[in-house]
Amino acid sequence: MEQSLISLERMRTFVRIAERGNLAAVARETGAGQSTVTRHLRELEEALGVSLLMRTTRRTALTDEGTRYYAQCVQILSLVEQASQEMRDTRQATAGTVRISCTGALGVLHVSRLVYAFQDENPGIRVEFGLTDERIDLVRDGVDIAIRLGPLSDCAMKLRSLGESQRMLVASPEWLRRNGPVQSPEDLRQLEGVRMSRVHGSDRLVLQSTRGRNHVVPFHGRLIVDHGLAARDAFLAGRGYGPAHRWLIEDCLRDGRLEHILPDYTLSPVPLSMLIAPERTNLTRVRLCVDFLAKGLRRVPGISR
């Protein structure tokens, strides 16, 4: 049997002939010439080695083999159409817009690259990427996904925990040379730090020793900033010391532009979470983006489960 002659096109021709009972009618319906319809049927029968139709001058009827083959062809063609429709649905589902809101510094340094990679894998998806450290209303602002640092209390949103962001005290080598070595939490009391505005409790530091003892140190300074990247720049400029998320300054630690102060003491980590608008969770493009970002953010330096 010549398998190459058994094609979906020939199957479809045979099914239409069986259903219409007339080769000329099928030719008119498909827009193909009657000679093409006849050839498709002949080649299919030759490939199978059986007669599928009994043809007279007045009518066309299925043989016993043709009846069985017709039922199988209908099933095969139905599966092919179903698979094609599912692919069309998937393609359409992975098109459209996903709106993401993210904490500013994390978005610039890490999430933006994940967004680019996500779009490379899903070229049909348009992303609106907003950066803000303000708490937003996802429903009111039309946002699908929000990535946030800190405790969250909005129970109306679907919450996905991404882990905890580790923090550490840092300063530039120049600042440390000017202010002397820092060997204990008490050494920080008279030193000037870079503070973040709108952060609850930013006027003090709570450092935990390896023995589990907390040391509370007043935290003050003349420079107060409202953005993580501004704090990073201030540390690099030697304007003071301060707490920083590891993902914010990992490259600076690696190349020696910043140093870790009091490595035997730890700061409490900060929760990192993803909020998803409940009515958007069933959209394929949103689910794809949520899973992609969650997986990528867990690889960011300093994000621990």
Buried (B, 14 or more C-beta within 10 A) or exposed (E): EEEEBBBEEBBBBBBBBBEBBBBEBBBEEBEBEEEBBBBBBEBBBEBBEBEBBEEEEEEBEBBEBBEEBBEEBBEEBEEEEEEEEEEEEEEEBBBEEBBBBBBBBBBBBBBBEBBEEBBEEBEEBEBEBBBEBEEBEBEEEEBBBBBBBBEBEEEEBBBBEBBBBBBBBBBBEEBBEEBEEBEEBEBBEEBBBBBBEEBEEBEEBBBBBEEEEEBEBEBBBEBBBEBBBBBBEBBBEBBBBBBBBBBBBBEBBEEEBBBEBBEEBBBEBBBBBBBBBEEBBEBBBBBBBBEBBBEBBEEBBBBEE
